[in-house]
Amino acid sequence: MKINFEFVDKHYAARTHEKMKEVLMDPNGDGPVNYYYMIRGGKEQKNITIWEPGTVCGEYIKTYGHYHVGKLDETYWILYGKAVAVEQKLALDKEGNMIPNVVEEFRAIPVKAGDSIHFASGHGHLCANVGGTYFVTADDSPVGFEDKKDEASMPGHADYLLVQKMRGFAYYVVEYRGKPALVKNKLYKEIKKQDLGGLLIIEK
């Protein structure tokens, strides 16, 4: 077996508390130094992501979240732990551009080890670790290392700016009486269609 080790040093990245403040329900809360860890292998070798367990001011540790650029879809395979996957599709204006604060469709999807979940082209997504252990996934996002210095952390196929602008997705996944629930992100103007996956909406 012949493997190219040339890009091994570019495969690893971690998402820090300082970066995650941009999308937290409470950016002033105390959190871990790193929220999750990524080993990028690309579509052929797959990408592995490991979340820390816990909460920040009641909000479960999550990924930053992003929207796919171009005609790209993505599949996640749940290897360990449990989470709530959050998926949303933004409404489009007359020019076909995403409207940051209007959600066409929102879904909260509880997942556990052995499950898989598919995210369609044009959709945004994140996962929140709602268990007491690490949450671990494999996914088939394309990643290239030749030209992009920070591809492992911020891959070129993903748009993070819309998520940053809205300080996260339309709902935050929070702990309520020992179980996951949702808190509305008040920066969003409208959610046209939603499937909350059986989770309660609470006020914060």
N, C-alpha and C positions, 0 to 999 in steps of 0.2 A: 504494500500500500504506500502510495506517494502522496504526501500532504505538503501544501505550501505554507510554511510558517512565517512568511514575510510580514504578514499583517497582525500577528498574534498580539503584539503590544497595543494595538488599536481596538481590540475586541471588547475590552472591559470599560464600563462607565458606571457611576453611581449618581443618584439624584439626591442632592443635599437639602437640608432644611432651609438654607438661604434661598435656594432656587424655588422650593415648594411654597414659600411664603406668598408667591405671586398668585397662587390658586387656592389657598386655604380659606375655609369659612372664617377663621379668626387668624389673621397673619401675625398677630402678636403672641400667640400661644407658644409654649415650649414644646419642641419635638426632638426626635433623635437626630444625630449628626447626619445620618443617611436614612432615607425612607425606603429606597429599593436599589437593587443592584442588577446590572444588565451585562450579559455576555452575548455579544452579537456574532452570529454566524452567517446570517443571511438566509435566503429562501431554501438553499440546498441543505445547509448544516443546521438550520433553525436558530432561533434566538431564545435564550433562557433568561427569565426575570424572577428575582426573589424579593418579596416584600417583607419588611419587618412587621411584626404584630403591634397593636396598640392604637391609641387615639391621641389626637391633638385638640384640646378643648372640646372633647366629645366627638370629633370627626375622625373616622377610621383612616389609618394610613392608606394612601392611594397613590396611583401613578398620576403624573402631571396631566395627561390627556392630550389628544391631538386629533386633527382631521386628516384624512388621506388626501394627498395631492394627486390629481390625475385619476385614471381608471384602475385604481388598486383596491383589492379587497384583502382580507386578512383572517386567518383562523388561529384561535388560541386553544391549546390543549392544557387542561388543568391537571397538573402532576401531583400537587400536594396542597392540603389546606382547603379553605373555603373563602368565598368572596362574594361581593355584589358587583357585577359588571354593569357599567352605565354606558348606554349608547344613545346618541342623538343625531338627528339630521336637521340642519338649519334650513329655513326657508330661503328662497332665492329671489333677488330683485329682477327687474325687466332685462337687465344685461347678463343675468345668469350668475351674479356674484352672491355669495352667502351673506345673509343679513345677520349680524352677530347676536342680536338680542331677540330674535324670533325663531322658535323651534317648531319645525314641521312635525317631527315625530320624536318622542322620548321613550326609552325603555330602561327599566332596572331589572337585571336578570341575576337571581341568586345562582351561584355555581359552586361545585365541589369537585374533589379529586375524581377523575374518570370522565368528567364532562368535557365537551368541546363547544366552542362558540364561534360563529362566523360573523364578521363585521363587513358589511357591504361597502362598495365604492361610494365615496362621497359622505360617509358617515364618520362621526367622531366617536371616540370611546376612551374609557379608563376603567380600571378595576380598583376596588377598595377591599382591603384584607379585613374581613369581619370575624376571623377566627383567632384563637389564642396561640397559634403557631405561625411559622413562616407560611407564606402563600407562594407557590411556585408554578410557573407556566412555561410552556414552549410555544413559539409562534413562528409564522412563516413570512414575516415582513422582509422585503428585499433591503439589503444593506450593502453599500459599496464603500471600500476603504481607500481606493487609489487616489482620489482627488480631494476628498473631504477630510479635513483635520479632525472634526468633532463628530463624525458620522455615527459612532457608537452611542453617543449621548443624545444627539439631535439629528436623526437621519433625514436626508433630503426629501424623502417621500412624504414627510409629515409636516403639517402646519400647526405650530404651537401658539402663534400670535393671537388667533381668535379666542383661544382658551384663556390666554393671559389677559386679554382685553376685558373679558367677562368675569374674571377671577374664578374660573372653574366652569363646570357644567350647570345645567338648569336646576339640579338638585345636588345637595351635599349628602353623603351617606354617613349617618351618625349613630352612636350607640344610645338607645333609649330603653331603660329598664332591662338591660342585659341583652337586647336584641337590636339588629339593624333597623333603622328608620330613615326617613328623608326629611330634609329641611330645604325649602325653596330658596334658590338664589334670586334675590330681589332685583338684581340688575337685568334679569330677563323680562321683556315686555309681554310676551305671549308664548304659550305652549299649546299648539293646535291639537295634538293627539298624544296621549300618553298611556303607557302600560307600566304600572308601578311594581309589578312582580309580587303583589301581596303585601308590600311594605306600607306602613303608616306614614302620613305626613304630619310632622309636628311643628310647632312654632318655636322659634328661638329669638 
